[in-house]
Amino acid sequence: MATKRIRLPGPPPIEASGSTPLTIEFPAEQPFLPTREHARFVEFAEACGHYRYIGVCHGRPGVGKTRSARKFASLPNLQGYGAMSPIAPALAEEIARCRAMFYTVSVSNTPKAIDQAMGVNLTKLGYARMTIVAGSVDDVDHDAARMACPLVILDEADRLTIKSLEHLRDMADRRGFGLILMGMPGLEKRLARYAQLYSRIGFVHEFKPLTETEMRFLLATHVSNFGITFDPTQLDAIEAQAAVIRITRGNFRLMERLFAQMRRIMTLNRVDDVSPDIVQAARDCLVIGPGN
């Protein structure tokens, strides 16, 4: 088979000042794809919330941990809501669907910073849930409101210091919520060194990459959501799909990055059909770690 020359994306031409109006593009949210791993995470999270245990979720970067956790938690924007304030109907519906507090640990994560960021929203969520149950702000039980959130999910838990881990354990004990610590492989081994913490860990869950079968199913049913189409009647498209599976190895984030590069290259070369050359050219534009 003759190899086509694929023109790789380069820097865009610089236009004269004032030739075009300023436009600001914001990142588009990628579609959520339900997978078997997400279903396993939901079962794990529900168990942590039900038994109010501490759970550890670990997995390689890009496999979908954060997206699954955000989807499960369904945490609404509480910025405009104040504890003990009336709840708008739209926010009340979102609160009713919310199943957990989701918080991404910052690089600077002192106990005070955690209280100011996560603790405030945790209090808001508790009062909001109790207000909906009680039917009126005046009938809210303050003690019950402090313990009304069943689960807290912490992403980037690898960043937590020893003092912050101890503070979170104390918060979980006092407020009675389940806690999920999410991070990289090896997080569970690090936590095992802290006796006060590991004795409370009830579940450990490994978030695995997609299997080849799941990848083929997703590429056959949902790939159009990413602006790419593999024609099952074309040999080039079938080979290109196999190349995507081989390169990404079930890694969601890498798959999205690869598709973005493929779209750029196809637009630049004015090509509508996917081919192995397109996939390889897109792969050459990416920095891929040794695990892929």
C-alpha positions as a Markdown table, in Angstrom:
| # | Residue | x | y | z |
|---|---|---|---|---|
| 1 | Met | 0.0 | 0.0 | 0.0 |
| 2 | Ala | 1.4 | 3.4 | -1.0 |
| 3 | Thr | 2.0 | 5.7 | 1.9 |
| 4 | Lys | 0.4 | 9.2 | 1.6 |
| 5 | Arg | 2.3 | 12.2 | 2.6 |
| 6 | Ile | 0.4 | 13.8 | 5.5 |
| 7 | Arg | 0.9 | 17.5 | 6.1 |
| 8 | Leu | 1.4 | 18.1 | 9.9 |
| 9 | Pro | -0.2 | 21.1 | 11.6 |
| 10 | Gly | 2.1 | 24.0 | 12.0 |
| 11 | Pro | 1.8 | 27.4 | 13.6 |
| 12 | Pro | -1.1 | 29.5 | 12.1 |
| 13 | Pro | -0.2 | 32.4 | 9.9 |
| 14 | Ile | 0.1 | 35.8 | 11.7 |
| 15 | Glu | -2.5 | 38.2 | 10.4 |
| 16 | Ala | -2.2 | 42.0 | 10.3 |
| 17 | Ser | -3.3 | 43.8 | 13.5 |
| 18 | Gly | -7.0 | 44.7 | 13.4 |
| 19 | Ser | -7.8 | 42.4 | 10.5 |
| 20 | Thr | -10.1 | 40.2 | 12.5 |
| 21 | Pro | -12.2 | 40.9 | 15.6 |
| 22 | Leu | -11.0 | 39.4 | 18.9 |
| 23 | Thr | -12.7 | 36.1 | 19.7 |
| 24 | Ile | -12.4 | 34.0 | 22.9 |
| 25 | Glu | -12.8 | 30.3 | 22.8 |
| 26 | Phe | -13.5 | 28.3 | 25.9 |
| 27 | Pro | -12.7 | 24.5 | 26.2 |
| 28 | Ala | -15.6 | 22.4 | 25.1 |
| 29 | Glu | -16.8 | 19.7 | 27.5 |
| 30 | Gln | -16.2 | 16.3 | 26.2 |
| 31 | Pro | -19.2 | 13.9 | 26.2 |
| 32 | Phe | -19.4 | 11.4 | 29.1 |
| 33 | Leu | -19.3 | 7.8 | 27.9 |
| 34 | Pro | -20.8 | 5.2 | 30.3 |
| 35 | Thr | -18.4 | 2.3 | 30.7 |
| 36 | Arg | -18.1 | -0.9 | 32.7 |
| 37 | Glu | -15.4 | 0.8 | 34.9 |
| 38 | His | -17.8 | 3.7 | 35.6 |
| 39 | Ala | -20.4 | 1.2 | 36.7 |
| 40 | Arg | -17.8 | -0.5 | 39.0 |
| 41 | Phe | -16.9 | 2.9 | 40.4 |
| 42 | Val | -20.6 | 3.7 | 41.1 |
| 43 | Glu | -21.0 | 0.5 | 43.1 |
| 44 | Phe | -17.8 | 1.3 | 45.1 |
| 45 | Ala | -18.8 | 4.9 | 45.8 |
| 46 | Glu | -22.3 | 3.8 | 46.9 |
| 47 | Ala | -20.8 | 1.3 | 49.3 |
| 48 | Cys | -18.5 | 3.9 | 50.8 |
| 49 | Gly | -21.4 | 6.3 | 51.2 |
| 50 | His | -23.7 | 3.7 | 52.7 |
| 51 | Tyr | -21.3 | 2.4 | 55.3 |
| 52 | Arg | -19.6 | 5.8 | 55.8 |
| 53 | Tyr | -16.2 | 4.1 | 55.3 |
| 54 | Ile | -13.0 | 5.5 | 53.9 |
| 55 | Gly | -12.3 | 4.2 | 50.4 |
| 56 | Val | -9.2 | 4.4 | 48.2 |
| 57 | Cys | -9.5 | 4.6 | 44.4 |
| 58 | His | -6.3 | 4.5 | 42.4 |
| 59 | Gly | -5.6 | 4.2 | 38.7 |
| 60 | Arg | -3.3 | 5.4 | 35.9 |
| 61 | Pro | -3.6 | 9.0 | 34.7 |
| 62 | Gly | -6.3 | 9.5 | 32.0 |
| 63 | Val | -8.3 | 6.3 | 32.6 |
| 64 | Gly | -11.4 | 8.3 | 33.6 |
| 65 | Lys | -11.4 | 8.4 | 37.4 |
| 66 | Thr | -12.1 | 12.1 | 37.7 |
| 67 | Arg | -14.8 | 12.2 | 35.1 |
| 68 | Ser | -16.6 | 9.2 | 36.7 |
| 69 | Ala | -16.4 | 10.7 | 40.1 |
| 70 | Arg | -17.8 | 14.1 | 38.9 |
| 71 | Lys | -20.6 | 12.2 | 37.1 |
| 72 | Phe | -21.5 | 10.2 | 40.2 |
| 73 | Ala | -21.3 | 13.2 | 42.6 |
| 74 | Ser | -23.3 | 15.5 | 40.4 |
| 75 | Leu | -22.4 | 18.4 | 42.7 |
| 76 | Pro | -24.2 | 21.6 | 41.7 |
| 77 | Asn | -22.6 | 25.1 | 41.9 |
| 78 | Leu | -23.2 | 26.3 | 45.4 |
| 79 | Gln | -21.4 | 29.6 | 45.1 |
| 80 | Gly | -24.6 | 31.7 | 45.1 |
| 81 | Tyr | -26.2 | 29.7 | 47.9 |
| 82 | Gly | -25.9 | 30.6 | 51.6 |
| 83 | Ala | -26.5 | 28.1 | 54.4 |
| 84 | Met | -29.9 | 28.7 | 56.0 |
| 85 | Ser | -31.2 | 30.5 | 52.9 |
| 86 | Pro | -34.3 | 29.6 | 50.9 |
| 87 | Ile | -33.5 | 27.4 | 47.9 |
| 88 | Ala | -34.5 | 28.2 | 44.4 |
| 89 | Pro | -36.5 | 25.3 | 42.7 |
| 90 | Ala | -33.8 | 24.7 | 40.1 |
| 91 | Leu | -31.1 | 24.4 | 42.7 |
| 92 | Ala | -33.4 | 22.2 | 44.8 |
| 93 | Glu | -33.6 | 19.7 | 41.9 |
| 94 | Glu | -29.9 | 19.7 | 41.5 |
| 95 | Ile | -29.4 | 19.1 | 45.2 |
| 96 | Ala | -31.8 | 16.2 | 45.1 |
| 97 | Arg | -29.7 | 14.5 | 42.4 |
| 98 | Cys | -26.4 | 15.2 | 44.2 |
| 99 | Arg | -24.9 | 12.1 | 45.8 |
| 100 | Ala | -21.6 | 13.3 | 47.0 |
| 101 | Met | -19.3 | 16.3 | 47.7 |
| 102 | Phe | -16.5 | 16.4 | 45.1 |
| 103 | Tyr | -13.3 | 18.3 | 45.8 |
| 104 | Thr | -10.0 | 18.5 | 44.0 |
| 105 | Val | -7.1 | 18.8 | 46.5 |
| 106 | Ser | -5.0 | 21.9 | 45.7 |
| 107 | Val | -1.2 | 21.9 | 45.7 |
| 108 | Ser | -1.3 | 24.0 | 48.9 |
| 109 | Asn | -3.6 | 21.9 | 51.1 |
| 110 | Thr | -3.2 | 23.0 | 54.8 |
| 111 | Pro | -6.0 | 22.0 | 57.1 |
| 112 | Lys | -7.1 | 25.7 | 57.1 |
| 113 | Ala | -7.2 | 25.8 | 53.3 |
| 114 | Ile | -9.3 | 22.6 | 53.3 |
| 115 | Asp | -11.8 | 24.0 | 55.7 |
| 116 | Gln | -12.1 | 27.2 | 53.7 |
| 117 | Ala | -12.6 | 25.4 | 50.4 |
| 118 | Met | -14.2 | 22.0 | 51.0 |
| 119 | Gly | -15.6 | 22.6 | 54.5 |
| 120 | Val | -17.7 | 25.6 | 53.5 |
| 121 | Asn | -19.3 | 23.8 | 50.6 |
| 122 | Leu | -19.8 | 20.7 | 52.8 |
| 123 | Thr | -21.8 | 22.9 | 55.2 |
| 124 | Lys | -23.8 | 24.4 | 52.4 |
| 125 | Leu | -24.7 | 21.1 | 50.9 |
| 126 | Gly | -25.7 | 19.7 | 54.3 |
| 127 | Tyr | -28.0 | 22.6 | 55.1 |
| 128 | Ala | -29.5 | 22.5 | 51.5 |
| 129 | Arg | -30.3 | 18.8 | 51.8 |
| 130 | Met | -31.9 | 19.2 | 55.2 |
| 131 | Thr | -33.9 | 22.3 | 54.0 |
| 132 | Ile | -35.4 | 20.2 | 51.2 |
| 133 | Val | -36.2 | 17.4 | 53.6 |
| 134 | Ala | -37.7 | 19.7 | 56.3 |
| 135 | Gly | -39.6 | 21.8 | 53.7 |
| 136 | Ser | -38.6 | 25.0 | 55.5 |
| 137 | Val | -35.5 | 26.8 | 56.5 |
| 138 | Asp | -36.9 | 27.4 | 60.0 |
| 139 | Asp | -37.4 | 23.6 | 60.6 |
| 140 | Val | -33.8 | 22.6 | 59.8 |
| 141 | Asp | -32.1 | 20.6 | 62.5 |
| 142 | His | -28.6 | 22.1 | 62.8 |
| 143 | Asp | -26.9 | 19.0 | 64.1 |
| 144 | Ala | -28.5 | 16.9 | 61.4 |
| 145 | Ala | -27.4 | 19.4 | 58.8 |
| 146 | Arg | -23.7 | 18.9 | 59.8 |
| 147 | Met | -24.0 | 15.2 | 59.0 |
| 148 | Ala | -26.4 | 15.3 | 56.0 |
| 149 | Cys | -23.7 | 14.7 | 53.4 |
| 150 | Pro | -23.1 | 10.9 | 53.0 |
| 151 | Leu | -19.9 | 11.0 | 51.0 |
| 152 | Val | -16.9 | 13.2 | 50.1 |
| 153 | Ile | -14.8 | 12.4 | 47.1 |
| 154 | Leu | -11.3 | 13.9 | 47.1 |
| 155 | Asp | -9.4 | 13.9 | 43.8 |
| 156 | Glu | -5.6 | 14.3 | 43.6 |
| 157 | Ala | -5.3 | 12.9 | 47.1 |
| 158 | Asp | -1.6 | 12.2 | 46.4 |
| 159 | Arg | -1.0 | 15.9 | 47.2 |
| 160 | Leu | -2.3 | 15.6 | 50.8 |
| 161 | Thr | 0.1 | 16.2 | 53.6 |
| 162 | Ile | 0.1 | 14.1 | 56.8 |
| 163 | Lys | -1.6 | 17.0 | 58.7 |
| 164 | Ser | -4.2 | 17.3 | 56.0 |
| 165 | Leu | -4.9 | 13.6 | 56.0 |
| 166 | Glu | -5.3 | 13.6 | 59.8 |
| 167 | His | -7.6 | 16.7 | 59.5 |
| 168 | Leu | -9.8 | 14.9 | 56.9 |
| 169 | Arg | -10.0 | 11.8 | 59.1 |
| 170 | Asp | -11.1 | 14.0 | 62.0 |
| 171 | Met | -13.7 | 15.7 | 59.8 |
| 172 | Ala | -15.0 | 12.3 | 58.7 |
| 173 | Asp | -15.3 | 11.2 | 62.3 |
| 174 | Arg | -17.1 | 14.3 | 63.5 |
| 175 | Arg | -19.4 | 14.8 | 60.5 |
| 176 | Gly | -20.0 | 11.1 | 59.8 |
| 177 | Phe | -19.4 | 11.1 | 56.1 |
| 178 | Gly | -17.8 | 8.5 | 53.9 |
| 179 | Leu | -14.6 | 9.5 | 52.3 |
| 180 | Ile | -13.0 | 8.4 | 49.0 |
| 181 | Leu | -9.4 | 9.3 | 48.3 |
| 182 | Met | -8.5 | 9.2 | 44.6 |
| 183 | Gly | -5.0 | 9.2 | 43.2 |
| 184 | Met | -2.3 | 7.5 | 41.3 |
| 185 | Pro | -1.3 | 3.8 | 41.7 |
| 186 | Gly | 0.6 | 3.4 | 45.0 |
| 187 | Leu | -1.7 | 5.7 | 47.0 |
| 188 | Glu | -3.1 | 2.8 | 48.9 |
| 189 | Lys | 0.5 | 1.7 | 49.9 |
| 190 | Arg | 1.3 | 5.2 | 51.1 |
| 191 | Leu | -1.9 | 5.4 | 53.2 |
| 192 | Ala | -1.1 | 2.0 | 54.8 |
| 193 | Arg | 1.7 | 3.7 | 56.7 |
| 194 | Tyr | -0.8 | 5.7 | 58.8 |
| 195 | Ala | -2.4 | 3.4 | 61.4 |
| 196 | Gln | -5.1 | 5.9 | 62.4 |
| 197 | Leu | -6.2 | 6.0 | 58.7 |
| 198 | Tyr | -5.7 | 2.6 | 57.2 |
| 199 | Ser | -7.7 | 1.0 | 60.1 |
| 200 | Arg | -10.7 | 3.0 | 58.8 |
| 201 | Ile | -10.2 | 2.1 | 55.1 |
| 202 | Gly | -13.0 | -0.3 | 54.2 |
| 203 | Phe | -12.7 | -0.5 | 50.4 |
| 204 | Val | -9.9 | -0.2 | 47.8 |
| 205 | His | -10.8 | 0.1 | 44.2 |
| 206 | Glu | -8.5 | 0.0 | 41.1 |
| 207 | Phe | -9.9 | 2.1 | 38.2 |
| 208 | Lys | -8.7 | 0.1 | 35.2 |
| 209 | Pro | -8.3 | 1.2 | 31.5 |
| 210 | Leu | -10.9 | 0.1 | 29.0 |
| 211 | Thr | -10.5 | -3.4 | 27.6 |
| 212 | Glu | -10.0 | -3.8 | 23.8 |
| 213 | Thr | -13.6 | -5.1 | 23.6 |
| 214 | Glu | -15.0 | -1.9 | 25.3 |
| 215 | Met | -12.8 | 0.3 | 23.1 |
| 216 | Arg | -14.2 | -1.3 | 20.0 |
| 217 | Phe | -17.7 | -0.9 | 21.2 |
| 218 | Leu | -17.2 | 2.8 | 22.1 |
| 219 | Leu | -15.5 | 3.5 | 18.8 |
| 220 | Ala | -18.4 | 1.9 | 17.0 |
| 221 | Thr | -21.1 | 3.6 | 18.9 |
| 222 | His | -19.9 | 6.9 | 20.4 |
| 223 | Val | -16.9 | 8.1 | 18.4 |
| 224 | Ser | -18.9 | 10.5 | 16.3 |
| 225 | Asn | -19.3 | 12.6 | 19.5 |
| 226 | Phe | -15.6 | 13.4 | 19.1 |
| 227 | Gly | -16.0 | 14.5 | 15.5 |
| 228 | Ile | -14.4 | 11.3 | 14.0 |
| 229 | Thr | -16.1 | 8.6 | 12.0 |
| 230 | Phe | -14.7 | 5.1 | 11.2 |
| 231 | Asp | -16.5 | 3.6 | 8.1 |
| 232 | Pro | -16.8 | -0.1 | 8.8 |
| 233 | Thr | -16.9 | -0.8 | 5.1 |
| 234 | Gln | -13.5 | 0.8 | 4.4 |
| 235 | Leu | -10.3 | -1.2 | 5.0 |
| 236 | Asp | -8.4 | 2.0 | 5.8 |
| 237 | Ala | -10.9 | 3.0 | 8.5 |
| 238 | Ile | -10.8 | -0.5 | 10.1 |
| 239 | Glu | -7.0 | -0.4 | 10.2 |
| 240 | Ala | -7.1 | 3.2 | 11.6 |
| 241 | Gln | -9.5 | 2.0 | 14.4 |
| 242 | Ala | -7.1 | -0.8 | 15.3 |
| 243 | Ala | -4.2 | 1.8 | 15.4 |
| 244 | Val | -6.2 | 4.0 | 17.8 |
| 245 | Ile | -6.8 | 1.0 | 20.1 |
| 246 | Arg | -3.2 | 0.0 | 20.0 |
| 247 | Ile | -1.9 | 3.5 | 20.7 |
| 248 | Thr | -4.4 | 4.5 | 23.5 |
| 249 | Arg | -4.7 | 1.2 | 25.3 |
| 250 | Gly | -8.0 | 2.1 | 26.9 |
| 251 | Asn | -6.8 | 5.6 | 28.1 |
| 252 | Phe | -9.7 | 8.1 | 27.7 |
| 253 | Arg | -7.6 | 11.2 | 28.0 |
| 254 | Leu | -5.1 | 10.0 | 25.4 |
| 255 | Met | -7.9 | 9.0 | 23.1 |
| 256 | Glu | -9.3 | 12.5 | 23.2 |
| 257 | Arg | -5.9 | 14.1 | 22.6 |
| 258 | Leu | -5.4 | 11.8 | 19.6 |
| 259 | Phe | -8.8 | 12.5 | 18.1 |
| 260 | Ala | -8.1 | 16.3 | 18.5 |
| 261 | Gln | -4.9 | 15.9 | 16.5 |
| 262 | Met | -6.6 | 13.7 | 13.9 |
| 263 | Arg | -9.3 | 16.4 | 13.3 |
| 264 | Arg | -6.6 | 19.1 | 12.9 |
| 265 | Ile | -4.7 | 17.0 | 10.4 |
| 266 | Met | -7.8 | 16.0 | 8.5 |
| 267 | Thr | -8.9 | 19.7 | 8.3 |
| 268 | Leu | -5.4 | 20.8 | 7.2 |
| 269 | Asn | -5.2 | 18.2 | 4.5 |
| 270 | Arg | -8.8 | 18.6 | 3.5 |
| 271 | Val | -9.4 | 14.9 | 4.1 |
| 272 | Asp | -12.8 | 13.4 | 5.1 |
| 273 | Asp | -11.8 | 9.8 | 5.6 |
| 274 | Val | -9.8 | 8.4 | 8.4 |
| 275 | Ser | -6.7 | 6.3 | 7.5 |
| 276 | Pro | -3.8 | 4.7 | 9.4 |
| 277 | Asp | -1.5 | 7.5 | 8.1 |
| 278 | Ile | -3.8 | 10.1 | 9.7 |
| 279 | Val | -3.6 | 8.2 | 13.0 |
| 280 | Gln | 0.2 | 7.9 | 12.9 |
| 281 | Ala | 0.6 | 11.6 | 12.0 |
| 282 | Ala | -1.6 | 12.5 | 15.0 |
| 283 | Arg | 0.4 | 10.2 | 17.2 |
| 284 | Asp | 3.7 | 11.9 | 16.1 |
| 285 | Cys | 2.3 | 15.2 | 17.4 |
| 286 | Leu | 1.8 | 13.9 | 20.9 |
| 287 | Val | 4.0 | 13.2 | 23.9 |
| 288 | Ile | 3.0 | 9.8 | 25.1 |
| 289 | Gly | 4.4 | 8.2 | 28.3 |
| 290 | Pro | 6.0 | 4.8 | 28.5 |
| 291 | Gly | 2.8 | 3.2 | 29.7 |
| 292 | Asn | 1.2 | 3.7 | 26.2 |
